[in-house]
Amino acid sequence: MTADNSFGRLDDDDYPAYTMGRAAEMLDTTQGFLRAIGEARLITPLRSEGGHRRYSRYQLRIAARARELVDQGPPIEAACRIIILEDQLEEARRINAEYRRAAESVNSPPTV
């Protein structure tokens, strides 16, 4: 990959730009915490060619939410489950809103 191509990824939330050490530092947590949320299947870091974990900004936001919950008291597994359920609820609400819009457009009187 050339430098010109890599600059386009700077704004990509899914680009795995952060090493485990840097991610832990940014979140003010431990590498063990990141491993634990990976084991709980909350996030799955990509691996570099050398096998090292690499995290995206999107994954760091999820990890930060997990850290916030764990700091409030629940164990890591419970915090991960809460986040997964929050995500499922958000997706269900989005789908429901789409169905409502579709139903409204079908039931709306024709304009003259």
C-alpha positions, 0 to 999 in steps of 0.5 A, spaced: 500 500 500 502 506 498 502 512 502 497 516 498 492 510 499 493 509 506 491 517 507 484 515 505 483 511 511 485 516 516 477 517 517 475 510 516 472 508 523 473 501 521 480 501 519 484 497 525 489 503 526 491 502 533 495 496 537 493 493 543 498 497 547 495 504 544 488 502 545 489 500 552 493 507 553 487 511 550 482 508 554 486 508 560 485 501 561 489 494 561 491 490 555 487 484 559 481 488 559 481 488 552 483 481 551 477 480 556 472 483 552 475 480 546 473 473 549 466 475 551 466 476 543 464 484 544 469 486 539 474 482 535 480 485 533 483 484 527 490 481 526 496 484 523 501 480 519 505 478 525 499 476 529 498 482 533 491 485 535 489 491 531 483 495 533 479 500 529 476 507 532 469 504 532 471 498 536 475 503 541 468 506 542 465 500 544 470 498 549 470 505 552 462 503 553 464 497 556 469 500 561 464 505 563 459 500 565 464 495 568 467 502 572 459 502 575 460 495 578 457 489 573 462 484 571 465 484 564 461 479 561 455 482 564 457 489 561 458 486 554 451 483 554 448 489 556 452 493 550 450 487 545 442 488 547 443 495 547 445 494 540 440 489 538 435 494 541 437 500 537 437 496 530 430 493 532 428 501 533 431 503 526 427 497 523 421 499 526 421 506 524 423 504 516 416 499 517 412 505 519 415 510 514 413 504 509 406 503 512 405 511 512 407 512 505 402 506 502 396 509 507 397 516 505 392 519 500 394 521 493 396 528 492 393 531 486 
